[in-house]
Amino acid sequence: MAPLRVGTTDLFECGSCDGLWVDAATFEHLCTNADDQAAVLHQFSTPGIEKTEAVRYRKCARCTQLMNRVNFGRLSGVIVDACRGHGTYLDPGELHRIVAFIQSGGLDRARAAQLEELKERERRAVDAERRAARERGRSEVHNRSVSWSFLVGD
């Protein structure tokens, strides 16, 4: 891998496949810095062609463990190879598509969708708790032994 500078961001480019390795801190910075995003769009002016090769799991450049394949931002449609804490491997064109996703408000949409999902989970949990409380109340009534012996007179 050869060093590659994009704006103020240091990346590593694979000479054989044109993929990019970005360490975790640099990738986070890139996702939040508009100037570096503009440099990416300038340097990588086309998003690249998506290849339809068989899915292949890559090893992390640092720890050599297999990386996870993750849909960036959960909504972007860009599947990246990520090693938690170490970094992300991007196939050709993926960095451009990620930056375009971010600049079009994609991360904001993803956060809003995640917030809605959390609210829905909370609503479901509250509803389940209420149903369980109602069921407990019913079962207590049904499980009580009712004695009619006072009518008969023991």
N, C-alpha and C positions, 0 to 999 in steps of 0.2 A: 504494500500500500504506500502510495506517495502522498506527502502533505499537499493540501490544496487550500488556499485562502479565498474565502468568499466574503467580501466586505471586511468585517472585523472578526469573522468566524473561521476557525481552523477546523478543517475536515480532513479525512484521508480518503483518497480515491484508489480503487482497485484498477490497475492498468489492464487487466485482462477482460474485465466485464463492465467497467465504468460505474460500478456500484460505489456507494459512499459509506464510510463508517463515521458516526458522530457519537462522541462520548455523551453521557447522560446530562451533565451540567451544560455543555455546549448546546445540546438539542433543546433543552428547556429555555436557554437564553434566546436561541434562534426563534423559538415559538412565541416569544414575548417582545422581540425587538423589531420594530417596523423597518428601521434602516437596514438591518441585516436581511430581512425578508425581501426588501426591494433589491438588494444586491443579488440575492438568489434568483429572483425573477429576471434580472438583467443578465446574469452570467449563464443561467440555464433557461434560455428564452422559450424553449418548447418543452411541453410536459413529457415528451417521450412516448414511445409506443409500449403499451402493456403487452407483455409476452404471455402466451398461454402454455407455458411449460408446466410440467408436472410439479406439484408442490414439493419443495425441498427445504428441509430444516437446516439452518446454518449454525455454525458454532460461533460463540462469542469470541471476538478478537482478543479479549483480555483473559477470561477464565476458561475458555474452550468448551464450556457447557453448551448444550443445544439451547438456542434462543426460542422464545415464544413468538408465534405469529399473531399480530394484533391489528385490528382495524383502528387506525389512528383516529382519535377523537370519537370513536364508536360510530360515527356517521359518515366519515369521509369516503369510505370505499377503498382507501389506500391501505393495503395490508403490508405492514412492516415487520421486520425481524427485530425483536427487542430482548435485551438482557437487563433485567431490573438492576439498577445501580451502576451498570457498566456502560451501556450505550445501545445504539440502534444502527442496524445495517439497512441501507436504502438501495433498492434496485434503481437502475437508470430511470430518470423521470419522476421518481416518487417524491423527491424533495420539492420539486416545482409544484407538483399537485398538492402537497401538504401546505405549502405556503399559500397557494391560491385558495385552498379550503379555509385557512385561517383568515386571510384577508377578505373573504366573502362573508365573514361572520360565522363560519362553521363551528368554531369552538364555542361561541356564545350559544348557538343553537344546541350544541351537544350538552352544554351545562344546563340549559333550560330543560331539555328532555330528561336529563338525569335527575334534576330537581323534581320534575313532575312524577317520574318513576318512584322516587323516594316518598313523595307525598302519597302516591297511590298505595305503596306498600304499607305506609303508616295507617291509612284509612282501612285497608284490609285487616291489619293486625287489630285495630280497635274494634272493627265489626266482629272478628273472630272471638275476641275477648268478651264482647257483649253476648254473642250467641252462647258461648261456653257458660257465662254467668246465668243466662236464662235457663239453659239445660240443667245446670246444677240446682237451680231453684225448683224446677219441675221434678227432678229426680228425688229431691229431699221430700217432696210431698208424696210421691209414689212409694218411697221406701219406708215411710213411717208406718208402723203397725197400728192400725186403728182397732181399738178394743170397744166392742159394743156390750161388754159385760155389765155395764151400769144399767142397761135396760133389762137384763135378765135378772140381775141381782145375784151375785155370787154367794 
